[in-house]
Amino acid sequence: MLDSPHRELKKGEIDRGKTMEELAFGPFAVDPTAHRLRRGDTELELRPQAVRALNVLIRNSGQYVHYEQMIREAWSGTSVSPNTVTVTIAEVKKVLQEYGSWIHCRPKLGYRLEIPLGEDLIRVGWHLWNRRTREGLEKALGCFEQAARENNSDFRAFEGISLTYLLLCTYGMRPPRETYPKFQAAHKRAVAIGGLTAALRSDRGHALHICERKFLQAESDLLHALHDEPKAGTVYVRLAILYCTMGRLDEALDVIRQGADADPLCPVLPGSETFIRLCRREFEAAVICGQNALDLHPYQHMGRALFAQALEATGRIEEALEQHRLVCLMSPDQPWLRALEGSCLGRNGRLEEAAAILDELERIRRTEYVDAYYFVLLLEALGRRDAALEELQRAHQEGSATLFMLNVDARLDAFRKDPRFKPLQRKVFPASAPARVLSVVK
């Protein structure tokens, strides 16, 4: 088993270490005291009596719970009809969606929650995945792949594999030309086994946006996912970022506000508002959003990097550099973060320090992937426009996932005025993209 801060669970065992009150199974956590059910960071709507019934199944995982025991433990002995129990369990299965099949019913024996083989691997995989570092994602991938080998009909293993490859691609940790086809293959397998769930549709929409820049198809997928999961904060974030790319900046901000109402503790939502404010050139507001993001989620590396950008845009250079250095220490396995620090140094006259970082990244690039888009930023900050244009061409050839922000990135405002930029821009964005995408920044 890959190393983990948690001990390995036996088949069917419930993780009681989520909090002092919560019981965790699969992607869910139940608070039996408050009678609440969460899936990841999203709270699900389930009436308290149904949560009590689910809690009984969790505590007796792997065993059948007969009618009398369910009445005694979930209804505190109050007499209810068998039909009431049946309706309540059906309600639970509906809320669990694709995981509802874990609850089995046999006449005369009752109901049983049966957690599939490989559940411990998948649980540890998601724990590692949530670090959102390259090391964490690589280890998570190993867990999901082992779970798939143990049970090749468990869609959750392939869902984990596909989303891990998507993050390795979109976070610039592995070459997109290598990772994106692997995402597509695992995603296709997950859909074939478990159907096109809202989560899988959201992943596909995000990939169509970031990796293929097929905006209209991406929007369709994300809107469908949001219709099916109206409290999923991540989907709001993905839709808002898509609208930024499409030049629909007012709609992007509206979507983020809706997301905050639906899922206020979504960890990537505050940082996404910072990004949108930067795209709108509302730099003071971006600083406020960035600080709020750090207060809520201090270990989100992207949120901190965006906060640093906002600080620089408002003239708070030393504070910006402090945040850049801190995020580099927090995520040393993501070298493009060093490029952001170097870009900030270069734009503010510290050319020698910026050039040293460029040399460092060039050495790293000989043995591992570094997203060329960040070289564009660094070279432009150093005043090396010709080299920056060459790197933009390279970013396109390598399929850089970061190119989605090319037209809205405030750090490239002067760069876009170069007449050589337009031909490259047309290569990056498909001909089918809405016309206003090509003119977000005048």
C-alpha positions in Angstrom: 0.0 0.0 0.0 1.2 3.5 -0.8 2.2 5.6 2.3 -0.6 7.5 3.9 -1.3 9.2 7.2 -4.2 6.8 7.7 -4.0 3.1 8.4 -5.4 0.8 5.7 -9.1 -0.1 6.2 -10.3 -3.6 5.9 -13.0 -4.4 3.3 -16.3 -2.9 4.5 -14.7 -1.0 7.4 -15.9 2.5 8.0 -13.5 5.4 8.5 -14.3 6.9 11.9 -11.4 9.4 11.7 -13.0 12.0 9.5 -14.0 14.0 12.6 -15.0 13.1 16.1 -18.6 13.1 14.9 -18.6 12.0 11.3 -18.6 8.6 9.7 -17.0 8.4 6.2 -17.8 5.9 3.5 -16.8 6.2 -0.1 -16.9 9.9 -1.1 -19.5 10.6 1.6 -19.4 11.7 5.3 -22.3 11.5 7.7 -22.6 13.6 10.8 -25.0 11.5 12.9 -25.4 14.2 15.5 -26.4 17.0 13.2 -28.1 14.5 10.8 -26.2 15.8 7.8 -24.7 14.1 4.7 -21.9 15.5 2.6 -20.3 14.3 -0.6 -16.8 15.8 -0.7 -17.3 19.5 0.2 -21.0 19.6 -0.9 -23.8 19.1 1.6 -26.6 17.0 0.2 -30.3 17.4 0.9 -31.6 14.5 3.0 -34.2 14.7 5.7 -32.9 13.8 9.2 -34.9 10.6 9.4 -33.3 9.3 6.2 -29.9 10.2 7.6 -30.7 8.2 10.7 -31.6 5.2 8.6 -28.3 5.6 6.5 -26.4 5.8 9.8 -27.7 2.5 10.9 -26.6 0.9 7.6 -23.2 2.4 7.9 -22.7 1.2 11.5 -23.7 -2.3 10.3 -21.8 -2.2 7.0 -21.6 -5.6 5.4 -24.5 -7.1 7.5 -28.2 -7.2 6.8 -30.3 -4.9 9.0 -33.8 -6.4 9.4 -37.0 -4.4 9.7 -37.2 -4.7 13.5 -33.6 -3.6 14.0 -34.0 -0.6 11.7 -37.2 0.5 13.6 -35.4 0.1 16.9 -32.3 2.0 15.9 -33.4 4.6 13.3 -36.9 5.3 14.6 -36.1 4.8 18.3 -38.6 2.0 18.5 -41.5 4.1 17.2 -43.9 1.9 15.3 -43.9 2.6 11.5 -45.0 0.5 8.6 -42.6 -1.5 6.4 -43.6 0.7 3.5 -42.2 3.7 5.5 -38.9 2.0 5.8 -38.9 1.1 2.1 -39.6 4.7 1.1 -36.9 6.1 3.4 -34.2 3.7 2.1 -35.3 4.5 -1.5 -34.8 8.2 -0.7 -31.3 7.5 0.6 -30.4 5.5 -2.5 -31.6 8.3 -4.7 -29.5 10.9 -2.9 -26.4 8.6 -3.1 -27.0 8.5 -6.9 -24.5 6.1 -8.6 -23.5 4.8 -5.2 -27.1 3.8 -4.3 -26.3 0.4 -5.7 -24.2 -0.2 -2.6 -27.5 -0.7 -0.7 -28.9 -4.2 -1.2 -32.3 -5.6 -0.2 -33.3 -9.2 0.4 -36.8 -10.2 1.5 -36.9 -11.4 5.1 -33.2 -10.4 5.6 -33.5 -6.6 5.3 -31.1 -4.0 3.9 -27.3 -4.1 3.7 -24.6 -1.5 2.8 -22.0 -3.4 0.9 -18.8 -1.3 0.2 -17.0 -2.8 -2.8 -13.5 -4.3 -2.8 -10.9 -1.7 -3.2 -12.8 0.9 -1.2 -9.8 1.5 1.1 -7.6 2.2 -2.0 -10.1 4.6 -3.4 -10.5 6.4 -0.1 -6.7 6.8 0.4 -6.5 7.8 -3.3 -8.9 10.7 -2.8 -7.1 11.8 0.4 -3.8 12.0 -1.6 -5.5 13.6 -4.5 -6.8 16.4 -2.3 -3.2 17.6 -1.6 -3.2 18.8 -5.2 0.5 18.5 -5.4 2.3 16.5 -8.1 3.5 14.0 -5.5 0.0 13.6 -4.1 -1.5 13.1 -7.5 1.0 10.6 -8.6 0.4 8.5 -5.4 -3.4 8.9 -5.8 -3.1 7.6 -9.4 -1.3 4.6 -8.1 -4.1 3.9 -5.6 -6.8 4.3 -8.3 -5.0 2.1 -10.8 -4.5 -0.7 -8.2 -8.2 -0.4 -7.3 -9.1 -0.8 -11.0 -6.9 -3.9 -11.2 -8.6 -5.4 -8.2 -12.1 -4.6 -9.6 -12.2 -3.5 -13.2 -16.0 -3.0 -13.0 -15.8 -0.3 -10.3 -16.4 3.0 -12.2 -15.1 5.0 -9.2 -11.5 3.7 -9.8 -11.7 4.9 -13.4 -13.3 8.2 -12.3 -10.3 8.8 -10.0 -7.8 7.9 -12.7 -9.5 10.2 -15.2 -9.7 13.2 -12.9 -6.1 12.7 -11.7 -4.9 12.8 -15.3 -7.0 15.9 -15.9 -5.4 17.7 -13.0 -1.9 16.6 -13.9 -2.6 18.1 -17.3 -4.4 21.3 -16.3 -2.0 22.1 -13.4 1.0 21.8 -15.8 2.5 18.9 -13.9 2.8 16.5 -16.9 2.9 17.0 -20.7 -0.6 17.5 -22.0 0.1 15.4 -25.1 0.8 12.5 -22.8 -1.9 13.0 -20.1 -4.9 14.1 -22.0 -5.4 10.9 -24.0 -5.1 8.9 -20.8 -7.8 11.1 -19.2 -10.0 10.5 -22.2 -9.6 6.7 -22.0 -10.2 6.4 -18.3 -13.2 8.8 -18.5 -14.7 6.8 -21.3 -14.3 3.6 -19.2 -15.9 5.3 -16.2 -18.9 6.4 -18.3 -19.3 3.0 -19.8 -19.5 1.4 -16.4 -21.4 4.0 -14.3 -23.1 6.2 -16.9 -22.5 9.9 -17.6 -23.0 11.3 -14.0 -23.0 15.0 -13.3 -19.4 14.8 -12.0 -18.2 13.0 -15.1 -20.0 15.4 -17.4 -18.5 18.3 -15.5 -15.0 16.8 -15.9 -15.6 16.3 -19.7 -16.8 19.9 -20.0 -13.8 21.3 -18.2 -11.5 19.2 -20.4 -13.2 20.4 -23.6 -12.6 24.0 -22.4 -9.1 23.8 -21.1 -7.5 21.1 -23.3 -9.4 21.5 -26.6 -10.9 25.0 -26.3 -14.3 23.8 -27.6 -16.2 26.4 -25.8 -19.8 25.8 -26.8 -19.6 22.0 -26.2 -17.9 22.7 -22.8 -20.7 25.2 -21.9 -23.4 22.6 -22.7 -21.7 19.9 -20.5 -21.2 22.3 -17.6 -24.8 23.6 -17.7 -26.1 20.1 -17.8 -23.9 19.1 -14.8 -25.1 22.2 -12.9 -28.7 21.3 -13.6 -28.2 17.9 -12.1 -26.0 19.0 -9.2 -27.0 22.6 -8.4 -25.0 22.7 -5.2 -21.7 21.5 -6.7 -19.3 24.5 -6.3 -16.7 23.1 -8.5 -19.0 23.2 -11.5 -19.8 26.9 -10.9 -16.1 27.5 -10.9 -15.5 25.7 -14.1 -18.4 27.5 -15.8 -17.2 30.9 -14.6 -13.6 30.3 -15.9 -15.1 29.2 -19.2 -17.1 32.5 -19.4 -13.9 34.4 -18.7 -12.2 32.7 -21.6 -15.2 33.5 -23.8 -15.1 37.2 -22.8 -18.3 37.0 -20.9 -16.8 38.6 -17.8 -20.1 39.8 -16.2 -21.6 36.4 -16.5 -18.5 34.9 -15.0 -18.8 37.0 -11.9 -22.5 36.2 -11.6 -21.8 32.5 -11.8 -19.2 32.8 -9.0 -21.8 34.6 -6.8 -24.3 31.9 -7.5 -21.7 29.3 -6.6 -20.9 31.1 -3.3 -24.6 30.9 -2.4 -24.9 27.2 -3.3 -21.6 25.9 -1.9 -20.0 28.7 0.3 -17.1 26.5 1.5 -16.0 25.2 -1.9 -12.2 25.4 -1.6 -11.5 26.6 -5.2 -14.3 29.1 -5.4 -12.7 32.2 -3.6 -9.5 31.9 -5.6 -11.6 31.7 -8.8 -13.2 35.0 -7.9 -9.7 36.5 -7.5 -8.9 35.3 -11.0 -12.1 36.8 -12.5 -11.4 40.2 -10.8 -7.9 40.2 -12.3 -9.4 39.4 -15.7 -11.8 42.4 -15.2 -8.8 44.6 -14.2 -10.5 45.2 -10.8 -7.2 44.9 -9.0 -8.2 46.3 -5.6 -11.2 44.0 -5.5 -8.9 41.1 -6.5 -6.7 41.8 -3.4 -9.7 41.6 -1.1 -10.9 38.4 -2.8 -7.3 37.0 -2.6 -7.1 37.7 1.1 -10.5 36.1 1.7 -9.3 33.0 -0.2 -6.2 32.6 2.0 -8.2 33.1 5.2 -10.5 30.2 4.2 -8.1 28.0 2.3 -4.4 28.9 3.1 -3.0 25.7 1.4 -4.6 26.3 -2.0 -1.4 27.1 -4.0 -3.3 28.6 -7.0 -5.3 31.0 -4.7 -2.1 32.2 -3.1 -0.4 32.7 -6.5 -3.4 34.8 -7.7 -3.3 36.8 -4.5 0.4 37.6 -5.3 -0.6 38.8 -8.8 -3.3 41.0 -7.3 -0.8 42.5 -4.8 1.6 43.3 -7.6 -1.1 44.9 -9.7 -1.8 47.3 -6.9 1.8 48.2 -6.4 2.5 46.1 -3.3 5.5 44.5 -4.8 7.3 43.2 -1.7 4.1 41.7 -0.4 3.6 40.0 -3.7 7.1 38.6 -3.8 6.6 37.3 -0.3 3.5 35.4 -1.4 5.3 34.0 -4.5 8.2 32.7 -2.4 5.8 31.2 0.1 3.8 29.3 -2.5 7.0 28.0 -4.1 8.0 26.6 -0.7 4.6 25.1 -0.3 4.6 23.4 -3.7 8.2 22.8 -4.7 7.3 20.1 -7.2 5.5 22.7 -9.5 8.4 24.7 -11.1 6.1 27.0 -13.0 5.4 28.8 -9.7 9.0 29.9 -9.8 8.3 31.4 -13.2 5.6 33.5 -11.7 8.1 34.8 -9.0 10.6 35.5 -11.8 8.0 37.4 -13.8 7.1 39.6 -10.9 10.8 40.4 -10.3 11.4 41.2 -14.0 8.4 43.5 -14.3 9.7 45.4 -11.3 13.2 46.0 -12.5 15.0 43.1 -10.8 16.2 41.7 -14.0 19.3 39.8 -12.7 17.2 37.8 -10.2 14.6 37.1 -12.8 17.2 35.9 -15.3 18.6 33.6 -12.7 15.2 32.0 -12.3 14.9 31.6 -16.1 18.3 29.8 -16.2 17.1 27.5 -13.3 13.9 26.7 -15.2 15.8 26.0 -18.4 17.9 23.4 -16.6 14.8 21.8 -15.1 13.1 21.7 -18.5 15.8 19.4 -19.8 14.6 16.5 -17.6 10.9 17.3 -16.8 7.9 19.2 -18.2 7.5 22.9 -17.5 4.5 24.6 -19.0 5.8 26.9 -21.8 3.1 29.5 -21.1 4.9 30.5 -18.0 8.1 31.0 -20.0 6.1 33.4 -22.1 5.3 35.5 -19.0 8.9 35.4 -17.7 10.5 36.3 -21.0 8.1 39.1 -21.7 8.8 40.5 -18.2 12.5 40.4 -19.1 11.9 42.4 -22.2 12.7 39.5 -24.5 9.7 39.7 -26.8 11.1 37.6 -29.7 11.9 34.7 -27.3 8.5 35.1 -25.7 6.8 34.7 -29.1 8.8 31.5 -29.7 7.7 30.2 -26.4 4.1 30.9 -27.2 4.5 28.8 -30.4 6.0 26.1 -28.3 3.1 26.3 -25.8 0.7 25.7 -28.7 2.7 22.8 -30.0 2.9 21.2 -26.6 -0.8 21.7 -26.0 -0.3 23.9 -22.9 -3.5 23.8 -20.8 -2.8 27.3 -19.6 -3.4 28.9 -23.0 -7.1 29.2 -22.1 -6.2 32.5 -20.3 -4.2 34.0 -23.1 -6.7 36.7 -24.0 -7.6 37.7 -20.5 -4.2 37.6 -18.7 -3.5 41.2 -17.6 0.2 40.4 -17.5 0.2 40.2 -21.3 -1.6 43.4 -22.2 1.4 44.9 -23.9 2.4 41.6 -25.5 -0.9 41.4 -27.4 -0.3 44.7 -29.2 2.6 43.1 -31.1 1.4 42.4 -34.7 3.0 39.0 -34.6 0.7 38.0 -31.8 -2.5 37.8 -33.9 -1.4 34.8 -36.1 -0.4 32.8 -33.0 -3.7 33.8 -31.3 -5.7 32.3 -34.2 -3.8 29.1 -33.9 -4.6 28.8 -30.2 -8.3 29.5 -30.4 -10.4 27.4 -32.8 -12.2 29.0 -35.7 -15.5 27.8 -34.1 -15.0 30.0 -31.0 -17.2 33.0 -30.6 -15.8 36.1 -32.3 -15.6 38.1 -29.0 -13.1 35.6 -27.6 -10.5 37.0 -30.0 -11.1 40.5 -28.8 -11.5 40.3 -25.0 -8.6 42.8 -24.5 -8.5 45.6 -27.0 
